[in-house]
Amino acid sequence: MYFANWDDLKRYCPVHNGVWEKEALYEYLVCYSDMRFSELLDGFFDDYRNDEALADLLFAFLLDDYYDGSDCQMGAAHCIGRLERDVLRKNKDRLRKAQENEVLWKRPFFRENSDLEWL
């Protein structure tokens, strides 16, 4: 889906009353690859850094072979890397699996030490 600007994208908001819509979240994650939206999306997702339902969906996108190669996986990895550590600790097995991926951009913490000793 194409979004001409941030206002267009905001109208496709993936969360309503605390419930995430997977298809809309997919579009938001794909839009991370568009530099016009990356910082704005960071600001949007900052409000949900403690959201366990979001974490579940992000890991579902990242670890599902169906989405292999999709920009949504890059966006999901980026968002996972920004989640609160308490949420990540609850998902430590999935996080470790993501960190072991041979594809660098599928690792939520590819810019940092990937040993995850804080888990």
Backbone torsions as a table, in degrees:
resi	resn	phi	psi	omega
1	MET	NA	144.2	-179.5
2	TYR	-105.9	135.9	176.0
3	PHE	-122.3	122.0	-175.9
4	ALA	-71.5	-30.3	-176.9
5	ASN	-159.1	177.0	-176.8
6	TRP	-62.3	-38.0	178.9
7	ASP	-61.3	-40.4	176.6
8	ASP	-62.4	-44.1	-179.2
9	LEU	-66.9	-41.6	-179.8
10	LYS	-59.3	-32.2	178.7
11	ARG	-65.7	-17.3	-179.9
12	TYR	-101.5	30.8	-174.5
13	CYS	-51.0	131.8	-175.2
14	PRO	-85.0	-2.5	-178.4
15	VAL	-130.9	132.7	179.1
16	HIS	-137.1	121.2	-179.4
17	ASN	54.2	38.2	177.3
18	GLY	80.1	3.3	-179.5
19	VAL	-108.9	127.5	-177.8
20	TRP	-87.5	136.1	174.2
21	GLU	-101.1	115.2	-171.9
22	LYS	-59.8	-42.9	-177.9
23	GLU	-65.5	-39.8	178.9
24	ALA	-70.3	-38.2	176.8
25	LEU	-62.2	-40.4	176.1
26	TYR	-54.0	-47.3	-179.1
27	GLU	-62.8	-41.2	178.2
28	TYR	-62.2	-42.6	-179.3
29	LEU	-66.5	-38.9	177.0
30	VAL	-62.7	-36.9	-177.1
31	CYS	-67.7	-13.5	174.0
32	TYR	-60.1	-26.6	-179.4
33	SER	-74.7	-10.6	177.9
34	ASP	-97.2	111.9	-174.8
35	MET	-58.4	-20.6	177.6
36	ARG	-64.9	-25.1	-171.9
37	PHE	-110.7	-15.1	-169.4
38	SER	-58.5	-47.6	179.8
39	GLU	-68.4	-37.8	178.4
40	LEU	-65.4	-38.3	176.9
41	LEU	-67.6	-38.0	174.6
42	ASP	-56.7	-45.1	178.8
43	GLY	-62.4	-41.3	178.0
44	PHE	-61.8	-51.3	-175.7
45	PHE	-72.0	-18.9	176.8
46	ASP	-56.9	-30.6	179.6
47	ASP	-72.9	-8.5	-175.1
48	TYR	-123.5	23.7	-175.9
49	ARG	-66.2	-18.1	178.7
50	ASN	-104.1	8.7	-172.9
51	ASP	-85.5	110.2	-177.8
52	GLU	-70.9	-31.3	177.4
53	ALA	-66.1	-39.5	175.7
54	LEU	-63.1	-44.6	179.2
55	ALA	-56.9	-43.4	179.0
56	ASP	-59.0	-44.7	179.9
57	LEU	-67.3	-40.7	179.5
58	LEU	-61.6	-45.3	178.0
59	PHE	-66.2	-34.3	177.7
60	ALA	-61.6	-44.3	177.1
61	PHE	-64.5	-46.4	-173.7
62	LEU	-66.8	-37.9	-172.4
63	LEU	-98.7	-2.7	-179.4
64	ASP	-88.2	121.0	-179.7
65	ASP	-60.9	-22.6	178.2
66	TYR	-57.2	-34.4	-177.8
67	TYR	-95.2	9.7	-176.3
68	ASP	-54.0	124.0	179.0
69	GLY	88.5	-7.0	-179.9
70	SER	-76.4	146.6	175.6
71	ASP	-61.1	-21.4	179.2
72	CYS	-63.9	-30.0	178.6
73	GLN	-69.3	-37.4	176.3
74	MET	-63.9	-44.4	177.8
75	GLY	-63.8	-41.0	179.1
76	ALA	-63.3	-44.9	178.5
77	ALA	-60.2	-43.3	179.0
78	HIS	-60.9	-47.0	-179.1
79	CYS	-65.6	-39.6	178.2
80	ILE	-59.9	-42.5	179.6
81	GLY	-63.6	-15.8	-179.5
82	ARG	-102.1	-3.9	179.1
83	LEU	-69.2	156.8	176.3
84	GLU	-63.7	145.9	-176.4
85	ARG	-63.6	-31.0	177.3
86	ASP	-61.8	-39.4	177.3
87	VAL	-67.7	-40.7	-179.4
88	LEU	-67.4	-35.8	177.9
89	ARG	-62.2	-33.7	178.0
90	LYS	-70.8	-14.5	-179.2
91	ASN	-119.9	29.8	-170.5
92	LYS	-61.4	-35.0	179.6
93	ASP	-65.8	-43.5	178.9
94	ARG	-68.9	-36.4	178.4
95	LEU	-65.4	-44.0	177.8
96	ARG	-61.4	-40.7	178.5
97	LYS	-62.0	-43.1	179.0
98	ALA	-64.4	-40.2	-178.5
99	GLN	-67.5	-22.4	-179.7
100	GLU	-86.3	-3.9	-177.3
101	ASN	-62.5	137.7	179.7
102	GLU	-70.9	-19.1	178.7
103	VAL	-86.6	113.4	-173.3
104	LEU	-55.1	-44.8	-175.3
105	TRP	-72.4	-7.5	174.4
106	LYS	-89.3	0.2	178.7
107	ARG	-94.9	121.9	-179.3
108	PRO	-59.9	-28.3	-177.7
109	PHE	-120.9	47.6	-177.8
110	PHE	-72.7	-17.8	179.6
111	ARG	-89.1	-11.2	-176.4
112	GLU	-117.1	175.2	173.9
113	ASN	-58.8	123.6	-173.7
114	SER	-92.4	14.1	-178.5
115	ASP	-76.8	-17.1	175.9
116	LEU	55.7	37.2	-178.4
117	GLU	-62.2	-19.5	179.3
118	TRP	-74.5	-12.5	177.5
119	LEU	-65.8	NA	NA
